[in-house]
Amino acid sequence: MDNIAGTKSTLTWVVHISVALLVCLWLFPTVGLLVSSFRSADQIATSGWWKALTASEQNLTLRTAAPETQQQQDGLYVIEGQLLASDKQAKISAWGISSRAIDAFKPGEPAELRKGGTITVQNDGSYRMEHSEAFSGSRGQRVFLVATLPPELSFENYRAMLFDGESATGMAAAFFNTLTVTIPATIIPILVAAFAAYALAWMEFPGRALLIAVIVALLVVPLQLALIPLLKLHLGIGIGKGYVGTWMAHTGFGLPLAIYLLRNYMVGLPRDIIENARVDGATEFQIFVKIILPLSFPALASFAIFQFLWTWNDLLVAKVFLIDATGQTTVMTAQIIELLGTYGGNWEVLATAAFVSISVPLFVFFTMQRYLVRGLLAGSVK
């Protein structure tokens, strides 16, 4: 039955299902991160991102108005107000005045205050405090609410992260620092590897086969194995504490793969085009610039995607080669680690920072992904 026209084999269905599962495994965390970046800290703490469009029960800690706002009514000192914004449309199911019993009272029930007097909280968040003597103190009474709030998505996290406070300054600087590292670290290895790949593909010289074998062997050298020796070399020549050392490190680690991909693509180009150019008197440099590079754009774009994603998301190389106590060269991955240490459990801040970090690689990938398969499959079919 598998050989009948119009039917699909069992293996084909297994492959399709496996691909769909892999896509879901990648897509669900990304969508969750995006949704969480628009939610508040209370919403993230009380419900999962998949419940972002449904009402959720949250525990809130709020304060009443200060005693200076009290007024006298019928011989009593009264403080009235609203704990929740009128546009919240929240419903309070329980409340309390102690952190040990946040649901001690139902809406409408009065509670005795420690310093005398009573407070009553209604279902909509309005409250009334009464006392025969004047309220004292500089701050209002702390009130704990158990409320059901409607779903709320906003750009507040992005505004706070990108435009307000020290975190905004740090993320903005880290964004441009990451661009400063990533763009040269992507362009430099492409330029060097393109020349090397052309020489290995179309120029005859002694030891070419051995050089190709060495480049293939370098693909399996662990990055971590070379970090410390390379750092000592950079410190010895004076480029170990800045962008130049980082560019050179990324270039060295990316060259083997770049040369391998570009060489496989260039060797599959039609030989007649190159031979005819040589017969017409074109130099090797002219052939490389005017013929090879335009025809090799899919392979160049494929490696550019890999190199850009690698350098943008890199933390290890940046930590080793961007040695800066002042934080002026901190990249986004390192800045997110700093936010994790500074803000602790404020996951809305971390989710926003993480999605800001992955937005640029996603844009680059979806913009250039049409060249990815063409470049990777280059040279596989003769």
Secondary structure, DSSP 8 states (H G I E B T S, - for coil): -TTSTT---HHHHHHHHHHHHHHHHHHHHHHHHHHHTTS-HHHHHHS-GGGTTS-EEEEEEEE---GGG-EEETTEEEEEEESS-GGG--EEEEEESBTTBTTSB-TT-EEE-TTS-EEEE-TTSEEEEEESS---SSS--EEEEEEEE-----SHHHHHHHHSHHHHHHHHHHHHHHHHHHHHHHHHHHHHHHHHHHHHHH---TTHHHHHHHHHHHTTS-HHHHHHHHHHHHHHHT-TTSHHHHHHHHHHHHHHHHHHHHHHHHTTS-HHHHHHHHHTT--HHHHIIIIIHHHTHHHHHHHHHHHHHHHHT--HHHHHH---TT-TT--HHHHHHHHHHHHTT-HHHHHHHHHHHHHHHHHHHHHHGGGHHHHHTTTS--
